Amino acid sequence: MHYSIGLKVPLGALPAAYFSCQRSKSNGPFAEREGTVHETLMPHLQRALSQYWQMIQMQAKVVGLEAALDAMQHAVFGLDRSGRVILSNRCAEAIVLSGDALRLSSGMLSSIFPQQNRRLQATMAGAVAAGNGSNVTRGGRC
């Protein structure tokens, strides 16, 4: 490669990223307009790389959270605003897979025992209401 053009993309507290393009001698040097294109791309590359870094950090936190939940000896189910299960630890998954007490159907958790299911549904409804800000409760145990 005989010719090259590049960008140093500063990323604040993170190490800078570098992008470069090379060209053989037979293709000739880069023109000024190609440098302008690179400079025009700079803010977009900065934003894309910054968002990528934030995503990587969030993924690392999720992995840590999953590991912490899986280390617990209690079943943990996380519910969204509609009461659907959106996360569960290994203990919770094992209980559901055993089919002895709880089931998961279309993302909704229920007990196979009617009386316990009523208590479970009430407890989950309270937890969801608290999460939505419409009720003050701490959840509970069934």
C-alpha positions in Angstrom: 0.0 0.0 0.0 1.4 3.3 -1.0 -1.2 5.8 0.1 -3.2 6.0 3.2 -5.8 8.3 4.9 -7.0 7.9 8.4 -8.9 9.3 11.3 -8.2 9.4 15.0 -11.6 9.2 16.7 -11.5 10.6 20.3 -13.8 8.9 22.7 -13.5 11.0 25.8 -12.2 8.9 28.7 -11.8 5.8 26.5 -8.8 5.2 24.3 -9.2 6.8 20.9 -10.1 4.6 17.9 -8.3 4.7 14.6 -9.7 4.2 11.1 -7.6 4.1 8.0 -7.9 3.4 4.3 -5.0 2.3 2.1 -4.6 2.6 -1.7 -2.0 1.1 -4.0 0.3 3.4 -6.0 -1.5 2.5 -9.2 -4.8 4.0 -7.8 -3.1 7.3 -7.0 -3.3 9.5 -3.9 -6.5 10.3 -2.0 -8.2 13.5 -3.0 -9.3 16.3 -0.7 -13.0 15.3 -1.1 -12.1 11.9 0.4 -10.6 13.6 3.4 -13.8 15.7 3.7 -15.8 12.5 3.7 -13.7 11.1 6.5 -14.1 14.3 8.6 -17.8 14.3 8.0 -18.1 10.8 9.3 -16.2 11.6 12.5 -19.1 12.6 14.7 -21.1 9.6 13.5 -18.2 7.2 14.2 -17.8 8.8 17.7 -21.4 8.3 18.5 -21.5 4.7 17.2 -18.4 3.7 19.1 -19.6 5.4 22.2 -22.9 3.5 22.0 -21.1 0.3 21.3 -19.0 0.8 24.5 -22.1 1.5 26.5 -23.7 -1.7 25.2 -20.6 -3.7 26.1 -20.7 -2.3 29.6 -24.4 -3.1 30.0 -23.8 -6.7 28.7 -21.1 -7.1 31.3 -23.5 -5.9 34.1 -26.2 -8.3 32.8 -23.7 -11.2 32.9 -22.8 -10.2 36.5 -26.5 -9.9 37.5 -27.3 -13.3 36.0 -24.3 -14.9 37.8 -25.4 -13.4 41.1 -29.0 -14.5 40.7 -27.9 -18.0 39.7 -25.8 -18.2 42.9 -28.9 -17.7 45.0 -30.5 -20.8 46.5 -34.0 -19.2 46.1 -36.1 -19.0 43.0 -36.2 -15.5 41.5 -38.6 -14.4 38.8 -38.5 -10.9 37.3 -41.7 -9.6 36.0 -42.5 -6.8 33.5 -45.2 -4.3 33.9 -47.8 -6.7 32.6 -46.8 -9.5 35.0 -44.9 -11.6 32.4 -41.8 -13.3 33.5 -38.8 -11.6 31.8 -36.0 -13.2 33.8 -35.5 -16.1 36.1 -32.5 -17.7 37.8 -31.5 -21.4 37.5 -33.4 -22.4 40.6 -36.6 -20.8 39.3 -36.2 -22.5 35.9 -35.6 -25.9 37.6 -38.8 -25.5 39.6 -40.8 -24.7 36.4 -39.2 -27.5 34.5 -40.0 -30.0 37.2 -43.7 -29.3 36.7 -44.3 -30.1 40.4 -45.6 -26.7 41.6 -45.2 -23.9 39.1 -45.8 -23.5 35.4 -45.0 -20.9 32.8 -47.5 -20.4 30.0 -47.1 -17.6 27.5 -44.8 -15.9 29.9 -47.2 -16.0 32.8 -46.4 -17.8 36.0 -49.0 -19.8 37.8 -49.2 -22.5 40.5 -50.6 -25.9 39.6 -52.5 -25.8 43.0 -55.6 -23.5 42.8 -55.4 -22.0 46.3 -51.7 -21.3 46.1 -52.2 -19.9 42.6 -54.7 -17.3 44.0 -52.1 -16.2 46.5 -49.3 -16.2 43.9 -51.4 -14.1 41.5 -52.2 -11.6 44.3 -48.6 -11.4 45.4 -47.4 -10.9 41.8 -50.1 -8.3 41.1 -48.9 -6.4 44.2 -45.3 -6.5 43.1 -46.2 -5.3 39.6 -48.4 -2.5 41.1 -45.5 -1.4 43.3 -43.2 -1.4 40.3 -45.7 0.7 38.4 -45.8 3.1 41.2 -49.5 2.6 41.9 -49.2 0.7 45.1 -46.7 0.5 48.0 -45.9 -3.1 48.8 -42.8 -5.1 49.1 -44.0 -8.2 47.3 -44.2 -11.3 49.4 -43.9 -15.0 49.7 -46.4 -17.6 48.7 
